[in-house]
């Protein structure tokens, strides 16, 4: 029998003074046989809606990468009964920071008991139950690893790709690969009691996580046969009240926001794309238009990508111009390509600046006619695979700033994927070029008030002439997904701070001298937005997302 999430069934227990309420029960019989995982979707979920990633039954896959671990979970049959099978054997370095996890249940669950029947097929990694699961980096684990039975707490990281794990208890237990094991966990307040096969009992107090879902974790191939979650009638009633409160709160928040209505519809037959749009007034009529960029991937996979077609469209469904060849198969992307709308020459009319066919082009926004262009820079000789495939760079992103001190962003920054950056003036004459861990997108700011911008590229700050003022490249091991230089505090005298969404390095704040002030190891951090989101708090707030691997 499978009981839907959040549904509690209470049964009287003759020998007890309370009613046992079933919060969750799953023997996987209602799921169709076959691969439960969505397959190797990689970063597609950052850019596109994929129905394959939606929850199935009571469960959802917790992490996404671009390797064979994304085919890990399967529904199989054994003697007429179905079970969940985790088929992937983790690489040696992976369990230090990421795992194959399914999660289910409700974050509001507090005091409950869980029973899991499972059968690891190897003793070379850990398998078992997660409880009070907050995310795939914050949870309690009870299960087996080798001949040890482990109860531990995991809370983010203590260092790059080193999970902050604290063993609450462990005992030796002799078991055989393929043997069915029965794990039972009861949590009440800060007390945890866990047992395996009614033979090994571990008890420990811990106050780190007071609520959370459940999950299945396996670093080695493992069969999961059944899961059952129960609680007391008192706790079930508290949970029902809290869920009702949450529903009212969400409804009130939704009611306070404007409701979306359809404003315009435009056809994109053959030239549509995912998240690869630019907005601006292209034809000078004072109305916002849209520039749609389709992408060609030269490979491998999503590497070495460039524009294949640019289409300028008004919101009155009128195509202004089109460059390249539209192709309905070029609608997917998971990487950056270089095109922007910007008044580069300061004449009051927007240009389109883009890279295509190994050229950096400045085009008239209204017609798409090329005003002037240059060849993209030659690929540096010491660039590495797979980004040295072509003799010239394809162009990864374009950014505008004021290195020249003319009072407007008339200079062009062009970079490749992750290693090199070039600066040009408004006539596309080279000013300088440099090497660093570029990340995805730079950020400019006149930090010394001399009328010229400094440029933050990844973890390196350049002066207007391209001189490195400082770099954190030797201290950080992943690239910057998003950076900003901003006054976070209240008032005009608040100090400028550097915020970096640093992929698997988490997120950190630094001062203008490159000293890291705060470093939050909260997973794979991306795409920061900085604004006054909370009027009741002084200064600005930062909202960001996590995605990829040990995302959090």
C-alpha positions in Angstrom: 0.0 0.0 0.0 1.2 3.5 -0.8 -0.1 6.4 1.2 0.2 9.8 -0.5 2.4 12.5 0.9 1.1 14.4 3.9 -1.9 12.0 4.4 -2.0 10.7 7.9 -3.9 7.5 8.8 -4.3 6.9 12.5 -4.7 3.4 14.0 -5.4 2.5 17.6 -2.6 0.4 19.2 -4.0 -2.0 21.8 -0.9 -2.1 24.0 -0.1 1.6 23.8 -1.7 4.7 25.1 -1.6 6.6 21.8 -2.8 6.1 18.3 -0.1 5.4 15.6 -0.6 7.6 12.5 0.9 6.6 9.2 2.4 9.6 7.4 4.0 7.8 4.5 4.2 4.3 3.2 5.7 3.1 -0.1 6.5 -0.3 -1.4 7.1 1.1 -4.9 4.3 -1.0 -6.4 2.5 2.0 -7.9 5.5 3.1 -9.9 5.9 1.7 -13.4 8.9 -0.5 -14.0 11.8 1.2 -15.8 14.3 4.0 -15.2 13.0 6.3 -12.5 15.8 8.8 -13.0 15.3 11.4 -15.7 18.5 10.4 -17.6 21.5 12.6 -18.2 19.9 16.1 -18.3 22.9 17.9 -17.0 22.5 21.6 -16.9 19.4 21.6 -19.1 17.2 22.0 -16.0 18.8 25.4 -15.4 17.6 26.7 -18.8 14.5 24.6 -19.7 11.4 23.0 -18.1 11.8 19.3 -18.2 8.8 17.3 -17.1 11.0 14.2 -16.6 12.4 16.0 -13.5 9.1 16.4 -11.8 8.3 14.2 -8.7 7.1 10.7 -9.5 4.9 9.1 -6.9 6.3 10.0 -3.5 9.9 10.7 -4.6 12.1 13.2 -6.4 15.8 12.9 -7.5 17.8 15.3 -5.4 20.9 16.1 -7.5 21.7 16.7 -11.1 25.0 16.3 -13.0 26.0 15.3 -16.5 27.4 11.8 -15.9 26.0 8.2 -15.7 24.8 8.8 -12.1 21.8 10.4 -13.7 20.6 7.0 -14.8 21.0 5.6 -11.3 17.5 5.0 -10.1 15.3 2.2 -11.5 12.0 0.5 -10.6 12.6 -3.3 -10.9 10.8 -6.4 -10.0 11.7 -9.3 -7.7 9.4 -12.3 -7.2 6.5 -10.2 -8.4 7.2 -7.3 -6.1 8.7 -4.0 -7.2 11.6 -2.2 -5.5 13.7 0.9 -6.1 17.1 0.1 -7.3 20.1 2.4 -7.1 22.5 1.1 -9.8 25.4 3.5 -9.7 28.8 2.8 -8.1 30.2 6.2 -7.0 33.6 7.2 -8.1 36.1 7.2 -5.2 36.1 11.0 -4.7 32.4 11.6 -5.0 31.1 10.4 -1.5 33.2 13.1 0.1 30.7 15.7 -1.0 27.8 14.3 -3.2 25.6 11.3 -3.3 22.8 9.6 -5.1 19.7 10.6 -3.2 15.9 10.3 -3.5 13.9 12.4 -1.1 10.2 12.4 -0.1 7.9 13.6 2.6 7.4 17.0 4.1 9.8 19.6 5.6 7.4 20.1 8.4 7.7 16.5 9.8 9.2 16.8 13.2 8.8 13.8 15.6 8.4 10.5 13.7 9.5 7.0 13.2 10.9 5.5 10.0 11.3 1.9 8.9 13.3 1.1 5.8 14.0 -2.3 4.3 17.0 -2.3 1.9 19.8 -4.6 0.6 23.1 -3.1 -0.4 25.0 -5.1 -3.0 28.4 -4.0 -1.8 30.2 -3.0 1.4 32.5 -0.6 -0.5 30.2 2.5 0.2 27.4 3.7 2.3 23.7 3.0 1.9 20.8 3.8 4.1 18.1 6.2 5.3 18.1 9.9 5.6 15.8 11.6 8.1 15.1 15.2 9.1 16.4 15.9 5.6 16.7 19.6 4.9 18.5 19.4 1.5 21.1 17.1 0.0 23.8 18.6 2.2 21.9 18.9 5.5 20.5 15.7 7.0 20.9 12.8 9.4 22.0 9.5 8.0 21.5 6.0 9.4 22.8 3.0 7.6 25.8 0.8 6.8 29.3 1.6 5.4 31.5 -1.4 5.2 31.0 -3.4 8.4 30.1 -0.3 10.4 26.6 0.8 11.3 26.6 4.6 11.3 24.5 7.3 12.7 25.8 10.7 11.6 24.9 14.3 11.0 25.8 16.1 7.7 25.8 19.9 7.5 27.2 21.5 4.4 31.0 21.5 4.2 34.1 22.2 6.3 36.2 22.7 3.1 35.9 22.4 -0.6 34.3 19.1 -1.5 34.7 17.9 2.1 31.3 17.4 3.8 31.0 18.5 7.4 30.1 15.1 8.9 29.8 14.4 12.6 29.4 10.7 13.6 26.9 10.5 16.4 27.4 6.8 16.9 28.8 3.7 15.2 29.0 0.0 15.9 30.4 -3.1 14.1 27.9 -5.4 12.5 28.5 -8.5 10.4 26.3 -8.6 7.3 26.7 -9.9 3.8 26.4 -8.1 0.5 22.8 -8.6 -0.9 21.4 -9.3 2.6 18.1 -7.5 3.5 18.5 -5.1 6.3 15.8 -3.4 8.3 16.7 0.1 9.6 14.4 1.8 12.2 14.8 5.4 13.4 12.8 7.3 15.9 13.3 11.0 16.4 11.6 13.0 19.2 12.9 16.5 20.1 16.6 16.2 20.2 16.7 12.5 20.9 17.5 10.0 18.1 17.2 6.2 18.5 18.2 4.0 15.6 18.4 0.2 15.2 19.4 -2.2 12.5 17.9 -5.7 12.3 16.8 -5.3 15.9 20.4 -6.2 16.8 22.4 -3.0 16.7 21.0 0.0 18.6 22.5 3.5 18.6 21.1 6.4 20.6 22.3 10.0 20.6 21.1 13.5 21.2 21.5 16.2 18.6 19.7 19.5 18.1 21.0 20.5 14.7 17.9 19.7 12.7 14.5 19.7 14.3 12.3 19.0 11.2 12.7 17.5 7.7 11.9 15.0 5.1 13.2 11.5 4.6 15.5 10.2 1.9 17.2 7.2 0.4 21.0 7.4 -0.1 23.3 4.9 -1.7 26.9 5.2 -3.0 26.8 1.6 -4.1 24.2 -0.5 -5.9 21.3 -1.0 -3.5 17.8 -2.4 -3.5 15.2 -0.4 -1.5 12.1 -2.5 -0.8 9.8 -0.5 1.5 9.6 2.7 3.6 7.1 3.5 6.3 6.8 6.7 8.4 4.6 6.9 11.4 4.0 9.4 14.2 1.8 9.9 17.2 -1.8 11.3 17.0 -0.7 14.4 18.8 2.1 15.0 16.4 -0.2 14.3 13.4 -2.6 16.9 14.7 0.2 19.5 15.1 1.4 18.7 11.6 -2.1 19.2 10.2 -2.4 22.6 11.9 1.0 23.6 10.7 0.3 22.6 7.1 -3.0 24.5 7.2 -1.1 27.6 8.5 1.5 27.2 5.7 -1.3 26.9 3.1 -2.9 30.1 4.4 0.4 31.9 4.4 1.2 30.9 0.8 -2.3 31.9 -0.3 -1.9 35.3 1.3 1.5 35.9 -0.3 0.1 34.9 -3.7 -2.9 37.2 -3.3 -0.7 40.1 -2.4 1.2 39.8 -5.7 -0.2 40.9 -9.1 -1.6 38.1 -11.1 0.0 37.4 -14.5 -2.1 38.1 -17.5 -1.3 37.5 -21.2 0.0 40.7 -22.7 1.4 39.7 -26.0 2.0 36.6 -28.0 4.5 36.4 -30.9 5.2 33.5 -33.2 8.7 32.0 -33.2 8.3 29.3 -35.8 11.6 27.8 -36.5 13.7 30.4 -34.6 12.5 29.9 -31.0 14.9 29.1 -28.2 15.1 28.5 -24.5 16.6 31.0 -22.0 18.5 33.0 -24.6 16.7 36.3 -25.1 17.8 39.9 -25.0 15.4 42.9 -24.6 15.8 46.5 -25.7 14.5 49.1 -28.2 15.9 48.0 -31.5 14.0 50.1 -34.0 14.0 53.4 -32.0 10.2 53.6 -31.5 10.5 53.7 -27.7 9.1 50.2 -27.3 11.0 47.2 -26.0 11.8 44.6 -28.6 13.3 41.1 -28.3 16.4 39.5 -29.8 16.3 35.7 -30.0 19.5 33.8 -30.3 19.7 30.2 -31.4 22.8 28.2 -30.6 25.0 25.7 -32.4 27.0 23.3 -30.2 30.3 22.2 -31.9 30.9 19.9 -28.9 31.8 17.8 -27.2 28.3 18.0 -25.6 27.5 21.7 -24.9 31.1 22.9 -25.3 32.2 25.3 -28.0 28.9 26.9 -28.5 28.1 29.9 -30.7 25.2 31.8 -32.2 23.7 30.1 -35.3 20.8 32.5 -35.8 19.7 35.9 -34.5 16.1 37.1 -35.0 14.9 40.6 -34.0 11.2 40.7 -33.3 8.8 43.4 -32.0 6.1 42.5 -29.6 3.6 43.3 -32.3 4.8 40.1 -33.9 6.8 41.8 -36.6 10.2 40.4 -37.6 12.7 43.3 -38.0 15.5 41.2 -39.3 17.2 37.8 -39.1 20.9 36.8 -39.4 21.9 33.2 -39.9 19.8 30.2 -40.6 16.9 29.3 -38.3 16.7 25.7 -37.2 14.0 24.3 -34.9 16.5 21.8 -33.6 18.7 24.6 -32.2 16.3 25.5 -29.4 18.3 24.0 -26.5 21.3 25.5 -24.7 23.2 25.0 -21.4 26.0 27.5 -21.9 26.6 31.2 -22.7 26.9 32.7 -26.2 27.9 36.3 -27.0 25.2 38.8 -28.0 23.9 42.0 -26.4 21.8 45.1 -27.2 23.7 48.3 -26.4 24.2 51.8 -27.7 27.9 51.3 -28.2 28.8 54.5 -30.1 26.6 56.9 -28.1 24.4 58.1 -31.0 21.2 57.4 -29.1 20.2 54.3 -31.0 20.8 50.8 -29.9 23.3 48.5 -31.6 23.5 44.7 -31.5 26.9 43.5 -30.6 27.5 39.8 -31.2 29.9 37.0 -32.1 29.2 34.6 -35.0 31.4 32.7 -37.5 34.6 33.8 -35.6 33.7 37.5 -36.0 32.9 40.2 -33.4 30.2 42.3 -35.1 28.6 45.7 -34.3 25.3 45.8 -36.2 22.5 48.4 -36.5 19.7 47.5 -34.1 16.9 48.4 -36.5 18.1 46.6 -39.6 20.8 44.1 -38.5 23.2 45.6 -41.0 26.8 45.3 -40.1 28.4 48.6 -39.1 31.8 47.3 -38.5 33.4 44.0 -37.4 36.7 42.3 -36.6 37.9 38.7 -36.4 37.6 37.2 -32.9 40.9 36.8 -31.1 43.1 33.9 -31.9 42.9 31.0 -29.5 45.8 31.3 -27.0 48.3 28.5 -27.7 48.3 27.2 -24.2 44.5 26.8 -24.0 43.4 23.3 -23.2 41.0 20.8 -24.6 38.2 21.1 -25.4 38.4 24.8 -25.8 41.4 24.9 -28.3 39.4 23.2 -31.0 39.4 26.2 -33.3 42.1 28.7 -34.2 39.9 31.6 -33.1 37.6 31.9 -30.1 33.9 31.6 -30.6 33.0 34.2 -27.9 31.4 33.3 -24.6 29.9 36.6 -23.4 30.0 40.3 -24.1 30.0 43.0 -21.4 30.2 46.8 -21.6 32.0 49.2 -19.3 33.9 52.5 -19.2 37.6 51.7 -19.1 38.5 54.8 -21.2 36.8 57.3 -18.9 34.5 58.8 -21.5 31.5 58.8 -19.1 29.5 56.0 -20.7 30.1 52.2 -21.2 31.8 52.4 -24.6 34.3 49.6 -24.1 33.7 46.0 -24.9 34.7 43.0 -22.8 34.9 39.7 -24.6 35.8 36.4 -23.0 36.1 32.7 -23.9 34.8 30.0 -21.6 36.7 30.1 -18.3 40.2 31.3 -19.1 40.9 34.4 -21.2 39.4 37.9 -21.5 39.9 40.7 -24.0 39.1 44.5 -23.8 38.2 46.6 -26.8 37.2 50.2 -27.3 34.0 51.2 -29.1 35.8 50.8 -32.5 36.8 47.3 -31.5 40.4 48.2 -31.2 42.2 46.0 -28.7 43.0 47.6 -25.4 44.4 44.7 -23.5 43.9 41.0 -22.8 44.5 38.8 -19.8 44.3 35.3 -18.3 42.4 34.3 -15.2 39.7 32.0 -14.0 37.0 34.1 -15.8 33.8 32.5 -14.5 30.7 33.3 -16.5 30.2 37.0 -16.5 32.2 40.1 -15.4 31.2 43.1 -13.4 32.6 46.7 -13.7 32.6 49.5 -11.1 34.6 52.7 -10.6 35.9 51.7 -7.2 38.4 54.6 -6.7 36.2 57.4 -8.2 38.7 58.3 -10.9 36.2 58.2 -13.7 37.3 54.9 -15.1 36.0 51.4 -14.3 37.8 48.6 -12.6 36.8 45.2 -13.9 36.0 42.1 -11.8 36.4 39.0 -13.9 35.8 35.9 -11.9 38.0 36.1 -8.8 40.4 38.7 -10.3 40.2 42.5 -10.2 41.7 44.4 -13.1 42.4 48.1 -13.3 41.3 50.0 -16.5 44.6 49.2 -18.2 44.3 45.4 -17.6 46.8 45.3 -14.7 45.8 42.7 -12.1 45.2 44.4 -8.8 44.7 41.1 -7.0 43.4 37.6 -7.7 41.9 34.8 -5.6 42.5 32.2 -8.3 45.0 30.3 -6.1 42.6 30.1 -3.2 39.4 29.0 -4.9 38.9 25.8 -6.8 35.7 26.3 -8.9 34.7 29.1 -11.2 32.5 32.1 -10.4 28.9 31.7 -11.6 28.0 35.3 -10.8 29.8 38.3 -9.3 28.8 41.8 -8.2 30.4 44.9 -6.7 27.8 46.7 -4.6 27.0 48.7 -1.4 25.1 46.2 0.7 24.8 48.4 3.7 22.3 51.3 4.2 23.2 54.7 3.0 25.7 56.2 0.4 28.7 55.8 2.7 28.3 52.0 3.1 31.5 50.3 1.9 31.6 48.6 -1.5 31.6 44.8 -1.2 32.3 42.0 -3.7 29.8 39.2 -3.8 30.7 36.0 -5.6 28.4 33.1 -6.3 31.2 30.6 -6.6 29.8 27.3 -7.8 30.9 24.5 -5.6 32.9 27.0 -3.5 29.6 28.3 -2.2 29.2 32.1 -1.8 31.5 34.7 -0.3 31.8 38.4 0.4 35.1 40.1 0.0 36.4 43.7 0.4 38.0 45.7 -2.4 41.4 44.4 -1.5 40.4 40.8 -2.1 40.1 39.8 1.5 37.3 37.2 2.0 35.1 38.5 4.8 32.5 35.8 4.9 32.5 32.4 3.1 29.3 30.4 3.2 29.8 26.8 2.0 26.1 26.1 1.1 26.5 24.2 -2.1 26.8 25.0 -5.8 25.7 28.7 -5.8 24.6 30.5 -8.9 22.9 33.6 -10.4 22.8 36.2 -7.6 20.2 38.9 -7.5 20.9 41.9 -5.2 18.1 44.4 -4.3 16.1 45.8 -1.4 13.9 42.6 -1.2 13.1 43.3 2.5 12.0 46.8 3.2 12.0 46.0 6.9 15.7 45.4 6.9 18.5 48.0 6.3 20.5 47.9 3.1 20.2 45.3 0.4 19.7 41.6 0.4 21.0 38.8 -1.8 18.9 36.1 -3.4 20.6 33.3 -5.3 19.9 29.7 -6.3 21.7 26.4 -6.0 22.1 23.8 -8.7 24.4 21.0 -9.7 26.0 18.1 -7.9 26.0 18.9 -4.2 23.7 21.8 -4.8 22.2 22.2 -1.3 
